[in-house]
Amino acid sequence: MIRASKIQNRRHRGLLVAGAVAAVLTGAGVVQAQAAEAADVLLSYRKPATASTFQDDGACPACTADKVTDQDVTTRWATSSTEGWVDPGWVTIDLGASATVHRVVLQWDAAYAKDYQIQISDDGQNWKPIYSATSAPGHQEDLTGLDGTGRYLRMYGTARSNGYGYSLWDLQVYGTGGDPVKPPEPVADIELPATDLVFSDEFDGTAGSTPDPARWTSDPGTGQNGEQQYYTDNKNATMDGSGNLAIEAREETPPECTGCRYTSGRINTLNTFTFTYGRAEARIKVSGTQGLWPAFWMLGANFPEVGWPRSGEIDVMEHVGKVPDATYSTLHATAYYGGGGYGQPYTVTGSDFADDFHVYAVDWDATKMTFSVDGREFFTADKETVEKTRGPWVYDHPFYLILNNAVGGEWPGAPDSTTRLPQQMLVDYVRVYQ
């Protein structure tokens, strides 16, 4: 440190003092900016929104502007497919009163703006840019360090990423002022590892008994995905008397489905148990050979209301008999589903997972999911990575458990001469910890 008493030259002293004052002021500005950002709140929740156009057809029903402010990342705004796939395209949010904006988060659909501006206005007519992007990457963009004041904010797109229009799952605006509506509190996160047992079934019933109705509900009917079986009302899901649930696939025509050639079982906990975050695990001996498709998985508890894939799907384990040495863990959501789901196989080359029991698990919190087989972690789905590379993270709400043993379908293909039936998927236990 240089002490003022040691400096004899007044000019030098003045320069040093001025520099020190500038440094203090600069530091104060940083502190003030940090304090301002710390005081920021979400300004855009449930605020009115308008757009250049909006889509409302079979491909995107009721994809209106207000979908960007509803905090539901499974709904989106999109420009009209008949008049809106042009440049420019825009969506505007009325913040309710004058606000100072410091941060904007955009969660794009596959149709995103390559070039755009974030603009702000006092009257919704005269706009000032507070951020400009060229060659933007799409998916999630978190724009920080902004500084603009006005009542209205809009995304103004001038170059589309592809031949379609503009589409946003979410447009969040943070700052001070405005007329904010407090959003719902997020689900409380948990600390992993989860160790408190909150659900379990050891399947210790007598031979021929059906799953405990206090835990499980049968799910009869035909399957999805081109599956060929009919799921019976627990005729194919019974205890084996040795501590296992046996879900048996058979070649037979059930009276409930005259055109079906196979029967099997599917059970779930939708009406008895749902949970958000924790560890879900099951010890399972899968069925095998061509055309068999056993699975341990979860659907969002809102599935009856919003359908798939809006509900979200977490596949803890899927196995297809034509690939005996692999199992699969995959996430599905509105922006990535089916063959485009986000996941990874677990492969033990040359093995057959149908030969023995294995423990399949997922450890899930608000920031990630980690999948494992027999304690070996092989795939982590990180929330930030998913949002920046695939689309919205839709897993911060209750899910329920599902066990089934499908026959046929687009992925495994139909049974053939190598298929062994009848055949059982054996479940030793299912446990959930929080």
TIKOL-278679 format. One record per residue (C-alpha): z, y, x. Coordinates in steps of 0.02 Angstrom, whole numbers, padded with zeros to 5 digits, always signed. Each point is the difference from the previous one (the first is absolute). Layout:
BEGIN
ZYX...
***
This chain:
BEGIN
+00000+00000+00000-00040+00177+00063+00140+00124-00029-00046+00180-00047+00124+00071+00127-00102-00074+00141-00160+00089-00051-00019+00173+00074-00175+00040-00059+00008+00073-00175-00180-00045-00038+00031-00180+00043+00158+00005-00102-00095+00065-00150-00132-00134+00013+00131-00135+00011+00097+00067-00147-00158+00015-00103-00048-00178+00046+00172-00062-00047-00008+00090-00167-00173-00075-00034+00066-00172+00043+00147+00022-00117-00113+00062-00138-00120-00145+00027+00144-00123-00005+00067+00084-00156-00171-00018-00081-00002-00186+00036+00175-00018-00069-00047+00099-00155-00156-00106-00026+00101-00159+00019+00130+00067-00122-00137+00045-00124-00075-00174+00010+00172-00077-00022+00019+00100-00162-00170-00057-00065-00009-00097-00163-00140-00088-00092-00083+00138-00102-00142-00095-00081+00086-00138-00102-00060+00001-00181-00084+00168+00021-00160+00038-00099-00161-00037+00092-00183+00036-00032-00157-00056+00091-00185+00032+00020-00033-00159-00102+00089-00164-00036-00054-00180-00025+00036-00095-00160-00095-00164-00013+00023-00186+00030+00005+00022+00188+00133+00135-00008+00073+00032-00174+00094+00163-00028-00009+00048+00184+00052+00177-00042+00066+00137+00115+00181-00021-00054+00003-00172+00084+00021+00084+00169+00170+00073-00051+00078-00146-00095+00075-00084+00155-00082-00162-00057-00104-00057+00148-00089-00130-00108-00089+00135-00102-00129+00122+00068-00112+00148-00032-00185-00024+00029-00150+00112-00029-00118-00049-00140-00128-00134+00043-00132+00090-00104+00024+00182+00051+00130+00005+00137-00074-00097+00146-00054+00164+00080+00068+00129+00120+00110+00096-00019+00136-00089-00099+00177+00060-00026+00169-00033-00079+00127+00138-00032+00189-00007-00030+00095+00137-00091+00171+00007+00088+00073+00100-00144+00049+00153+00102-00034+00074+00170+00044-00121+00140-00008-00008+00188-00085-00161+00054+00039-00085+00166-00065-00176-00025-00133-00094-00100-00021-00188-00008-00164-00074-00063-00022-00184-00040-00186-00028-00017-00095-00139-00084-00154-00071+00087-00097+00151-00064+00076+00139+00103-00041+00173+00065-00069+00001+00177+00001+00191+00004+00120+00098-00109+00123+00144-00009+00174+00016-00069-00004+00168-00089+00134+00105-00083-00012+00137-00131+00108+00119-00100-00112+00001-00152-00103-00160+00009-00157+00102+00030+00010+00075+00174+00034-00132+00133+00060+00005+00180-00015-00152+00114+00160-00058+00086-00077-00158+00074-00177-00056+00041-00058-00175+00045-00164-00062+00070-00036-00185+00024+00166-00045-00085+00052-00184+00008+00045-00030-00182+00140-00116-00058+00164+00094+00024+00000+00172+00080+00167+00086+00030-00032+00185+00032+00150+00090+00074+00031+00172+00072-00089+00087-00143+00046+00176-00054-00071+00070-00161+00070+00086-00154-00069-00008-00176+00020-00082-00169-00155-00110+00007-00052-00126+00132-00161-00097+00007-00095-00126+00103-00177+00067+00015-00119-00133+00064-00167+00049+00075-00063-00165+00075+00026-00173-00072+00032-00154+00106-00129-00107-00090-00121+00000-00145+00140+00008-00128+00111+00146-00048+00176+00056+00042+00153-00100-00046+00186+00021+00034+00144-00115-00042+00128+00134+00040+00010+00182+00052+00176+00054+00047+00045+00180+00037+00162+00047+00090+00078+00169+00028+00116+00127-00079-00007+00102-00160-00114-00056-00140+00074-00079-00155+00035-00178+00060+00044-00146-00111+00118-00121+00086-00086-00168+00026+00089-00165-00036+00119-00060+00134-00079-00133+00110+00069-00176-00004+00144-00015+00121-00057-00078+00164+00091-00146+00080+00044-00041+00178-00081-00155+00071+00043-00138+00031+00048-00030-00180+00148-00119-00010+00072+00009-00177-00066-00142-00107-00052+00073-00169-00109-00140-00069-00018-00184+00039-00058-00164-00072+00029-00161+00097-00091-00109-00130+00137-00132-00003-00030-00053-00180-00024-00178-00058-00171-00080+00014-00116+00060-00138+00104+00152-00046-00090+00166-00014+00035+00163+00093+00159+00093-00048-00050+00120-00142+00133+00122+00059-00104+00019+00159-00179-00048-00041-00127+00018-00140-00151-00111-00013-00167+00090+00000-00124-00109-00096-00185+00031-00016-00157+00002+00104+00006+00081+00171-00093+00146+00074-00123+00007+00147-00111-00137-00070+00141-00128+00005-00037-00162-00093+00173-00060-00052+00100+00030-00158+00182+00045+00033+00107-00101-00120+00167+00048-00074+00104-00084+00136-00080-00171-00025-00060+00014+00180+00153+00088+00072+00155-00112+00008+00139-00050+00119-00034-00154+00105+00183-00052+00008+00004+00023+00190+00039+00185+00002-00177+00065-00025-00105+00081-00134-00165-00095-00014-00149+00099-00065-00130-00134-00027-00188+00024-00012-00085-00137-00100-00176-00045-00054+00014-00005-00189-00055+00094-00155+00148+00085-00086+00001+00012-00191+00020+00188+00017-00166+00020+00093-00140-00118-00047-00117+00066+00135+00126-00018+00141-00003-00145+00123+00164+00032+00091+00180+00046-00038+00136+00076+00109+00152+00113-00008+00046+00182+00024+00172+00080-00021+00068+00176+00027+00156+00108-00010-00072+00150-00093+00124-00015-00144+00150-00054+00104-00001+00078+00173-00090+00144+00087+00043+00091+00160-00055+00139+00117+00018-00030+00188+00086-00145+00084-00043-00171+00069-00089-00127-00109-00018-00175+00071-00047-00174-00060-00004-00170+00083-00159-00083-00059-00107-00152+00034-00172+00055-00058-00133-00107-00081-00158-00028+00101-00182-00059+00000-00154+00088-00069+00025+00109-00153+00192+00011+00002+00076+00175+00008+00192+00005+00001+00087+00169+00012+00167+00091+00009-00028+00181-00048+00057+00154-00095-00069+00123-00126+00065+00172-00046+00113-00008-00153-00112+00130-00082-00143-00127-00005+00008-00024-00191-00022+00188-00023-00123+00052+00135-00086-00163+00046-00066-00060+00168-00025+00066+00133+00092+00159-00052+00163-00097-00005-00016-00051+00182+00003-00178+00065+00097-00073+00147-00061-00172+00054+00138-00076+00104-00097-00162+00020-00168-00064-00056-00080-00160+00062-00175-00066-00034-00029-00184+00032-00166+00026+00087+00094+00091+00141+00144-00121+00030+00070+00084+00156+00026+00175-00071+00100+00094-00131-00030+00179-00053+00106+00153-00038-00089+00145-00086+00031+00162-00093-00107+00057-00146-00008+00171-00084-00126+00104-00096-00081+00065+00160-00002-00170+00089-00003-00165-00092-00085-00168-00013-00101-00034+00156+00044+00176+00059+00187-00031-00007+00107+00047+00151+00070-00154+00086-00009-00130+00136-00001-00190+00016+00132-00101+00093-00090-00140+00091+00064-00152+00093-00162-00072+00066-00028-00183-00041+00149-00013-00117+00009-00030-00188+00129+00103-00093-00002-00129-00139+00082-00127+00116+00175+00077-00004+00116+00133-00068-00006+00176+00072+00100+00158-00036-00109+00145-00058+00081+00173-00006-00025+00186-00012+00123+00134+00057-00037+00158-00099+00068+00177+00004-00065+00174-00040-00104+00013+00159-00071-00174+00032-00013-00185-00040+00013-00134+00132-00062-00176-00040+00058-00157+00088-00019-00189-00001+00147-00105+00061+00078+00157+00072-00156+00049+00099-00054+00176-00046-00189+00015+00003-00050+00150-00107+00079+00169-00036-00074+00115-00131+00058+00174+00046-00001+00129-00140-00067+00141+00108-00139-00109+00070-00050-00062-00172-00008+00176-00071-00102+00065+00147-00122-00147+00007-00009-00083-00172+00074+00101-00142+00162+00031-00095+00157-00102+00030+00047-00062-00174+00153-00106+00039+00147+00117-00031+00047-00073-00169+00064-00166-00073-00097-00161+00025+00022-00176-00069-00024-00172+00076-00139-00125-00039-00029-00182+00050-00161-00090-00045-00117-00137+00056-00179+00047-00047-00153-00111-00005-00169+00073+00047-00047+00183+00001-00115+00116+00097+00100-00014+00160+00041-00186+00018-00153-00063-00094-00006-00144-00123+00075-00172+00032-00120-00128+00071+00001-00183+00052+00128+00035+00137+00127+00076-00119+00159-00101-00033+00072+00010-00176+00130-00004-00069+00087+00102+00135+00161+00097+00010+00056+00165+00071+00185-00030+00041+00122+00145+00003+00169-00035+00081+00074+00172-00038-00038+00183-00038+00122+00134+00061+00004+00189-00004+00117+00107+00107+00037+00185-00005
***
